[in-house]
Amino acid sequence: MVPAGKTNMAIYFADSEYLESFMNYIAERNTGFICSGFTQSESLRIYAKENDIAVLLTDAACFENGAKHISSEITVVLTERPDIETAPDVYTVN
């Protein structure tokens, strides 16, 4: 479900091949999101200053490397560590 009034999904992974694969997967599903992909935290930070982000999707390493400071309606962290420290509005998927 797309959050009301916000359709931007930011996807941040350091691995560019994984990022491209993930973005293609989302695009093929016609989710209603406009996806923007990032491999550098600085690029994501600049994008976030100029755009409202409905969903920020990242992994645990990128979350710790800057994504945790990005404002979004929902943040989803893909992790193999169920004990990762996050904020109450951050969801982890193991």
Secondary structure, 3 states (H helix, E strand, C coil): CCCCCCCEEEEECCCHHHHHHHHHHHHHCCCCCEEEEECCHHHHHHHHHHCCCCEEEEEHHHHHCCHHHCCCCEEEEECCCCCCCCCCCEEEEC
